[in-house]
Structure formats: C-alpha cells, structure tokens
Amino acid sequence: MEKLGNYDISISSLKLGKYSFEMNAEQSFFDLFEFEQEFKDPRIEINVELTKHSSFLELNVQTKGKVVLECDISDEEYEQPIENAIKTLVKFGEEYDDTHEEVLIIPVGSHSVNVAQLAFESVLLSIPMKHVHPRYADGYEDEYTDLLEKYSLSKGEEEDK
C-alpha cells in the first residue's frame, strides 16, 4: 500500500539551486485521501521542480496524465487527459501551516517537504466541471443530444430571464 511519505522530498542535504523530481500517482495514491472520487483509473505523472534558496523554497508541481470519467450526457466512460501546475513558496516557521493559497509554512528544522497534497489538488483542479465525451464536442449527435436540445432553454427564453 502506498503512503504519503513516498511523496517526501528531502531538503536538508540539498545545496542552493534547482532540482527536479519525478513521481507517479495511481489509484492507491488517491485512496489515501478521504474524498468522493468522480474519476477512475488515474495514471498521473508528477514532476516537481524545487528551487532551494537560503531562507525559503520554491516548488513547481506539474501533473499530467489521464483519468476515466463518466460522460454527463450518455453515462459512457471515456478517457480524459489532464494537465496542471501549482506553484508554491515554502517558508520556515514555528509550526506547519497550509492555510495560505500560495505559501506553505513548515517547521524550522524540517528535513523534508511533502508534495502529496499539492499533487492531489493539482489533479482535482484539472478535471473539467462538465464531463463530456470528446465525440460530442466533435458534433456527434444521437438520442441524448436530441433530448438535450428538446429540454434545454431556447435562446429567447434565456434572454427573458
């Protein structure tokens, strides 16, 4: 079973400068987080670029891969490519604090930084709100698209609201 510790990056032995790290995330990674998952079969590459400065770190966490979603129109499963990046500053303070959107504070003397939460959030933010099979975006029509047209508001009704 995968653990969040697998996503620790040791920083104590690093000299000032840029470093790159590669990791992968599959279903076992997402099982570590308690949330209602709307996708299946994730296959995600995580690339972390860490820049160590004298008093802080810069993290650029890039996620790229594929997940399987269920189409909102036809209920058919399809493979959705995803890609996202999150940039974060890591500062040192008295205690751990991740309440700021772009700044992570870790305790002074920490020997590592964990990027699991950042990778998790990056993947979730890259999943589209509407799950539409690519064939519908290409103009494909079937009984589902006919029903959508029949029951959707016409342009005149939308303007009246």
C-alpha positions in Angstrom: 0.0 0.0 0.0 1.2 3.4 -0.9 1.8 6.0 1.8 2.0 9.8 1.7 5.6 9.5 2.9 6.5 8.3 -0.6 6.0 11.9 -1.7 8.5 13.4 0.7 11.4 15.3 -0.8 14.5 15.5 1.4 15.7 19.1 1.6 18.3 19.0 4.3 21.1 17.7 2.2 20.4 19.9 -0.9 22.6 22.8 -1.7 21.2 26.1 -3.0 19.9 25.7 -6.6 17.3 23.9 -8.8 16.4 20.2 -8.5 13.9 18.0 -10.4 12.0 15.0 -9.0 9.6 12.6 -10.8 6.8 10.6 -9.2 3.7 8.7 -10.3 0.2 8.6 -8.8 -2.3 5.9 -9.5 -5.5 4.8 -7.7 -3.6 3.8 -4.5 -2.4 7.4 -4.1 -5.9 8.8 -4.3 -7.2 6.2 -1.9 -5.0 7.9 0.8 -7.3 10.9 0.7 -10.8 10.9 2.0 -13.0 12.4 -0.7 -15.7 11.3 -3.1 -13.8 10.5 -6.2 -15.5 11.2 -9.5 -12.9 9.6 -11.7 -11.4 6.1 -12.2 -8.1 4.6 -13.2 -5.9 7.6 -12.8 -2.4 7.4 -14.4 -0.6 10.6 -13.4 3.0 11.7 -13.8 4.1 14.2 -11.2 7.1 16.4 -11.9 8.4 18.6 -9.1 10.9 21.4 -9.7 12.3 22.6 -6.4 14.5 25.7 -6.1 16.3 26.0 -2.8 17.1 29.5 -1.6 18.9 30.4 1.6 15.6 31.1 3.6 12.8 29.5 1.5 12.0 27.0 -1.2 10.1 27.4 -4.5 8.0 24.4 -5.6 6.5 23.9 -9.0 4.4 20.8 -9.1 3.2 19.7 -12.5 0.8 16.9 -13.0 0.0 15.3 -16.4 -1.8 12.1 -17.3 -5.2 10.6 -17.8 -8.3 9.7 -15.8 -11.5 7.9 -16.8 -14.7 9.9 -16.4 -18.4 9.2 -16.9 -20.0 11.4 -19.6 -22.7 13.6 -18.3 -24.7 13.2 -21.5 -24.5 9.5 -22.2 -23.2 7.9 -19.0 -20.5 6.3 -21.1 -16.9 6.2 -19.7 -14.2 8.0 -21.6 -10.5 8.8 -21.0 -9.9 12.4 -20.1 -6.3 13.9 -20.5 -5.4 16.2 -17.6 -2.6 18.7 -17.1 -2.0 21.3 -14.4 0.7 23.1 -12.4 0.8 24.6 -9.0 3.5 27.0 -7.8 4.1 27.3 -4.1 6.6 29.1 -1.8 7.7 27.0 1.2 8.8 29.1 4.2 10.0 28.0 7.6 8.1 29.0 10.7 7.1 27.8 14.2 4.5 25.2 13.1 3.1 23.7 9.9 0.5 26.0 8.2 -1.1 25.3 4.8 -3.9 27.8 5.1 -2.4 30.3 2.6 -3.1 29.5 -1.0 0.4 30.1 -2.4 2.6 29.7 0.7 3.3 26.6 2.7 4.9 27.0 6.1 6.8 24.1 7.6 8.5 23.9 11.0 12.1 25.3 11.3 14.5 22.3 11.2 12.3 20.2 8.9 14.3 17.8 6.8 11.8 17.2 4.1 8.7 18.7 2.4 5.8 16.5 1.3 4.2 17.3 -2.1 1.4 14.8 -1.9 -1.3 17.4 -1.1 -0.1 19.7 -3.8 -0.2 16.9 -6.4 -3.6 15.8 -5.3 -5.0 19.3 -5.6 -3.4 19.8 -8.9 -5.1 16.7 -10.3 -8.5 17.7 -8.9 -8.3 21.2 -10.3 -7.5 19.9 -13.8 -10.7 17.8 -14.0 -13.4 19.6 -16.0 -16.6 20.5 -14.3 -18.7 19.1 -17.2 -17.8 15.6 -18.2 -18.5 15.4 -22.0 -17.3 12.6 -24.2 -15.0 14.1 -26.9 -17.2 12.8 -29.6 -20.0 15.2 -28.6 -17.5 18.1 -28.8 -16.9 17.0 -32.4 -20.6 17.4 -33.3 -21.7 13.8 -32.8 -25.5 13.5 -32.5 -27.6 10.7 -31.0 -30.7 10.3 -28.9 -29.0 12.0 -26.0 -28.2 15.2 -27.9 -31.8 15.2 -29.3 -33.1 15.1 -25.7 -30.8 17.8 -24.6 -32.0 20.1 -27.4 -35.6 19.3 -26.7 -35.4 20.1 -23.0 -32.9 22.9 -22.9 -33.9 26.5 -22.8 -34.1 28.2 -26.1 -32.2 31.4 -26.7 -35.3 33.5 -26.4 -36.3 32.0 -23.0 -32.7 32.6 -21.7 -32.9 36.3 -22.7 -36.2 36.7 -20.9 -34.7 35.7 -17.5 
